[in-house]
Amino acid sequence: MKGLTRELMCLRAANELKEGMYVNLGTGLPSQVKDFVEEEIIFQSENGALGYAPTIWDEELMDYELIDASAVPVGMKPGVSFFDVSTSFVMLRGGYIDVAIVGAFQVSERGDLANYKEKKDVLSTPGGIMDICSGVKRVIVLMEHVTREGKIKIVNECSLPVTAKGVVSTIITDLAYIDVTQEGLLLKEIVPGLSLEEVQTVTEPKLIVSKSLQEFML
């Protein structure tokens, strides 16, 4: 199925952020959202930074001692601060961060998050995502709708280890925008040219179609 590019996915996620919000971005695709915001957002990174600027693309200006959680060089804005990891996680656990945008391997219809995999030959751990989910006010998952092999990622029950239960508020994929509600998964936006049936075939839970369903707002 023809879905949004990764850049457009990040742009849609950036539209969820409002002026003055404190926002944590997860590693991988979510960390790129910072390069698509127009409002004054205060980004927080679990490796110990608050109020940093978007990605630095000029190699002459890159400083690899100033990086985000994805180890990508970032800029500095007036008022930026750096601190130890323990202080960073006090912010995350303490409810001071408004929104976290994270990746996922699976999300269940109840908003359970599976963010890491167990591998016999590789050391794989949840990292700081458990702390992020425990204290952040809203968790947005940004991910492709299916795996590269075509396996469904939005499922009835997570078959992978559950990082946190019932924490996901919104799922933004390359195909759809879905809110997690008490009644089920509410489909609110869809890729232009894609039918409801096509989205449902790659989504295990039965989707509830919003009365105001529309094409992606970009």
C-alpha positions, 0 to 999 in steps of 0.5 A: 500500500502506498502510504506517507513518507517518513518525512510526512509521518514526522510532519503529521506528528509535529502537528500534535505539538503546541507552543510551550509543550515539554516533549520527549522524542524516542530514538529512531523515527520519532527523534526526527519530529523535532525538524518539522516543528514551527512552534516553540517546543521545549524538547527533553532528551533522556540522556540529559538535555532540555530545550535543545534545537533541531538537528545540525546538518552542517558538518562544520558545526556538528558537536558530537558531545551535544546529541539527542537520544538517537546520538544525532548532533543537535543545536543549542538555543538560549536557555538550553540546559544539560544535566545527568541522566538521573535528573532527566528521569526525575523529569520523566517520572515526575509528570513534568513532560507533556508528550512523548513520541515513541516507536513501537514493534506492536500496539494493542487495541487497549493501548499496550505498548511493545517497544523492544524485542527479546533476542537470544543472541543480542542484549535487548532491554526496554531502556528508559521507555518504561520510565517515560510511559510511567510519567508522561501525560500523553504517549504518541506512537509513530511507526509504520503500519506493518513490518517490512515483511508485511506483519501486522503491528496493531494487534488485539494482544501483543505477542512481544514483551509488553513495555507498558500497559494501556499507555498509548493515546494515539497511533500515527502510521504511514496509513492512518491516524488512530486514537485509543479510546475505551470503546476501541481504536478510533480511525480519524484520518487516512491516507488519500486514495486508501479505502477503509477496507484496505486499512482494516486488512492490515489492522487486527482489531476492528476499527471504529470509524470516526464520523468526521473521518478525513484525509491526513491533515498535513 
